[in-house]
Amino acid sequence: MENKNVMLNKEVELLKNELYYLLENEPWAKHDILILSKRLDSLILEFYNFD
């Protein structure tokens, strides 16, 4: 399970970095980026609640 958590954490960091990059460079996409960010947060919380 530890390996799964490490992989999830790395993937989440990559996705967060991509979202921040988009937020800085594509301000017109702010609404969509915020929706994706909230969904990502929900998925993370859902994942950790099952352990």
N, C-alpha and C positions, 0 to 999 in steps of 0.2 A: 504494500500500500504506500510505503514511503516513496518509492520510485514514481508512482502515479501522481503523488502530490508535488514532487519536484518538477515533473513534466508539466503539470497544470500550472504551477507558478511561473515557469519559464514562458509558457504560451500566453498566459495572462499579461505578463510584462511586455511581451512583444506586441500584443493587441493594444495595450494601453499606450505604448509608444507610437504606434501607428495612428491611433485616435488623436493623440496630442499633436502629432505632425499635421494631420488633416485640419485640426482645429486652428492651428497657427497659419496654415498655408491655403486653406479653402474655407474662409469665413462664411461663405454662402451656404455651407453644408452643416452649420452649427446645430440646427434642429435635429437633423438625422444623426449626427455624431452623439448628441446627448441621449437620444433614444437608444442607440447601440450601447452606449456606456451603461445606462440603467439596466438594460437586458443582460449585459455581461456581469454586472454586480449581482443580479438576481440568480444567474446561473452558478456563480461562485458560491453564494450563500446556500443554494439548494444542494450543491455538491458536498459542502462541508457538513450540512445537517444530516446527511445520510451515513456519515462515518460514525 
